[in-house]
Amino acid sequence: MDNSTYPYHTENLQGHTSFEFYPFHQDQKHTCYKGMHFSTNRIDQTRVLVRTSTGESFSNNDVKDMLLATKYAETYLEGFFKQYYIKEFLCMCRMTHSPVSFGQPVVTRLASTARCLNRFFKVIRGHHKILKKDEWVFIERRLLGEYVSFVDEKGHRTKETDGKEQGRTYCDFERLLSAFCHYTLVSSGQTLVVCGLTGVHNGQHTRLSIPCVHSVDQTFGAEDQGTRGIENFVKNHKCNALCKHLSLLTDNRKHKPRYNQSDKATGGMERVFGSAQVAVYSGQA
């Protein structure tokens, strides 16, 4: 018996997935496995990434919240790439017009688990995940390349490089994604921020997995830390040249953005984000 999902039928994938006995990536929230999608006729095979919860299995609400977060992030990403200076930056770096995308996950449940082999590799590999039959999993097409975190849930760029270790193109993507997170904060009227960006960088394209979204009204489930999450992002984010050219700037000393929950329709800002503040300057944004 292997680790295998129930059959699924979507616009992009039809069939089922089997995956390895040990994860290739694990953090506090998610555990990721390399798998293979088999089409219904078992002729076509596709490399996929299988994402599970590191702790308790995803609930029905968790699934809905994660899909909603991805949808919101995609919408903001479209707007981000329409900005004039971003287009200029992509041209200067010889990137495609849309070099970043979010994976389109298939959601299904585990039909079977290789219990003995999973436990054996849990001891050998030292990970903490115990798979359970019928738990929810997310399946995404997998690009070849290293699975990395670009911006964490608190706004840190997780790999501060100078271009020598990872290569110039990788660093350009780091700056691009960090500025994108800041862009979502400003474009939403400081009501939410998209962060927690992990995925695979493969040459001229980066495929991102399900992001984390912090929002004032905590719309996006357990990972949504509300105003505290937004406050942490503002404290930890370091503006780069893209932020400045997009007229985005974080300044913890002078500015006090406020947001009133009851004034959402008019974009009012009457709730202070603690000691963390954001300055939004007029211009191309």
Stockholm file with secondary structure:
# STOCKHOLM 1.0

chainA/1-285         MDNSTYPYHTENLQGHTSFEFYPFHQDQKHTCYKGMHFSTNRIDQTRVLVRTSTGESFSNNDVKDMLLATKYAETYLEGFFKQYYIKEFLCMCRMTHSPVSFGQPVVTRLASTARCLNRFFKVIRGHHKILKKDEWVFIERRLLGEYVSFVDEKGHRTKETDGKEQGRTYCDFERLLSAFCHYTLVSSGQTLVVCGLTGVHNGQHTRLSIPCVHSVDQTFGAEDQGTRGIENFVKNHKCNALCKHLSLLTDNRKHKPRYNQSDKATGGMERVFGSAQVAVYSGQA
#=GR chainA/1-285 SS CCEEECCEECSSCEEEEEECSSCSEECSSEEEEEEEEEETTSCCEEEEEEEEESSSCCCHHHHHHHHHHHHHHHHHHHHHTTSHHHHHHHHHTTCCSCCEEECCCEEEEEEECCHHHHHHHHHHHCCCCCCCTTCEEEEEECCSSCEEEEECTTSCBSCCCCSSSSCHHHHHHHHHHHHHHHHHHHHTTSSEEEECEEEEEETTEEEECCCEEEETTCCSCTTCCHHHHHHHHHHHCCCCHHHHHTTEEECTTTCCCCCCGGGGGGTCCCSCCTTCCEEECSSCC
#=GC SS_cons         CCEEECCEECSSCEEEEEECSSCSEECSSEEEEEEEEEETTSCCEEEEEEEEESSSCCCHHHHHHHHHHHHHHHHHHHHHTTSHHHHHHHHHTTCCSCCEEECCCEEEEEEECCHHHHHHHHHHHCCCCCCCTTCEEEEEECCSSCEEEEECTTSCBSCCCCSSSSCHHHHHHHHHHHHHHHHHHHHTTSSEEEECEEEEEETTEEEECCCEEEETTCCSCTTCCHHHHHHHHHHHCCCCHHHHHTTEEECTTTCCCCCCGGGGGGTCCCSCCTTCCEEECSSCC
//
